[in-house]
């Protein structure tokens, strides 16, 4: 199945163009995948790097408020975290890097410009990069400059500017582009193609006060995906789908604005196309879900946020005639600190710092939401918040079920068990009833045709 002739492959693309079956947006070039048939491939997946340029803030009340109202992202250290990741890439030499959106904190132009420089460095190491936008990247009304007590709105970037800035990172070498979105099809290898699906809804962001968080695959894009699948099939290539939003629910209680609106329709289309693996980000949770119909199953592997605890990235290895193996690894900050002679205590003790920061943000978030309910005493709120914050450390890192049983003996857990149902209780209980106990690894065998 994998014995293919690259000459035939290139000719097919050219013929397809000549007979006019393809859209005018399709680049008129002969595609010549660098990775030949039969080779093993290692893809790295860096989800939600949310880079924030240091030029967009000076320390003060405004920025402090912004930082403390976040979800545990280490926004003051995105520079160092991404650079440490680049060092990991240099050492480990993957074949391909995939970034499924939310490249920047809030779409600030400065953050995008710096991100592009970082991606150029990665390509300079011989690792091709493929990106799509997330819900934070385009026309974001939250792009701001923080100085002293003030927040001032600054420039974000338009969809056209996204395309221009990120043209070296997927768009320039696309085999086929969608005319209705920033989706594209790329062929880094003969055996495995990347269907990069833009699920973000930024069209009305300019007239909104907050960026649209939810996502979907547009009607026209569904049709384009069908054409992509046909093209891949004729070339005997497998397809990995990549999208920012979740293809399917990663939690029974937290899914609104995380999972694409037309989830079932897209799941059915992917099954029809024979797509087995989808890579997503957005929810910042390390989680694997699947949906099966008959003999076929499609997996949605969500990789957690690169700049939040536990600061890990996904590794997807493709073994020809065999399958896909997914695993994760944490950024090696120790090596980066050593090589660059860094003295910053937070970076020197990075593992403790990022864990404590994430714990504190979780704790404060749950304490504040319990306070609003006026249902528990202060001691009870503290006990529940510390239980949920401890559980979140494991939950976001991909662990579930018996891996969380340490919580059973805590006061907070017992208060939750003995109280009437409400969101926090359902959220905590959902962690003990999941399909996979460890969402950091899975093997997906290739289906038989
Ligand atoms: Fe997102």
Boltz pocket constraint, residues with backbone or C-beta under 6 A from the ligand:
constraints:
  - pocket:
      binder: B
      contacts: [[A, 48], [A, 102], [A, 134], [A, 135], [A, 136], [A, 244], [A, 281], [A, 282], [A, 283]]
      max_distance: 6.0
